[in-house]
Amino acid sequence: MNASITPRTVLITGGNRGIGFAIAERMISDGHRVAVTSRSGEGPEGALTVRAEMTDYASIDAAFTEVEAKLGPVEVLVANAGITRDTLLLRMSEEEFTEVIDTNLTGTFRVVKRAAKGLLKQRFGRVILISSVVGLYGSPGQINYSSSKAALVGFARSLTRELGARGITANVIAPGFIDTDMTSVLPEEQQAKYLSSIPAARFGDVAEIAGAASFLAGDDAAYISGAVIPVDGGLGMGH
């Protein structure tokens, strides 16, 4: 545990794999009390794992109630859970669009709304929304996904204006191409194409996203709110 870190109760949605899992591991090593939501019921060692479905408020409410009972009121919320349904606009069904929006954007609304009462009562909160470089950079075949991720910027900035005077911050992390299950399945040719566009000339590591989340959750980030932190090797260049 880092002695300079104030231990908090942290809830990470979608903490069973990839970026969410790495953030949970980092928060545990920082000395926080960590809970993750998972549809499968599996999570990192040392975390409380609760089942939650991002499209169902009752399920989210029950997950929060369990975390509050076992770890105390949530002080740091990392909204990470998300899905993709990639296809080009002309082939994309309305269901493929709304399903991604409902999980990635409305799901974020549901968890932040459920957390907000507790944050206001404590007069402390860190809301960290996990977006994506494609939210601002764009990506063919991802109109649904990029729309859901771009919207998180407006969400965080409006939340900052609403709750900023109560000791609550809201920030966005925009990961670039990160070495996860989702990138490893891409054809080699496509991976090479992506690599050629990244100034750092490599994919990112999930631990690098976790490091940014650790900073935003900490005491040193108290005066940072409404910011978009790109962790993308220079790919987006502030798009």
Secondary structure, 3 states (H helix, E strand, C coil): CCCCCCCCEEEECCCCCHHHHHHHHHHHHCCCEEEEEECCCCCCCCCEEEECCCCCHHHHHHHHHHHHHHHCCCCEEEECCCCCCCCCHHHCCHHHHHHHHHHHHHHHHHHHHHHHHHHHHHCCEEEEEECCCHHHHCCCCCHHHHHHHHHHHHHHHHHHHHHHHHCEEEEEEEECCECCHHHHCCCHHHHHHHHHCCCCCCCECHHHHHHHHHHHHCHHHCCCCCCEEEECCCCCCCC
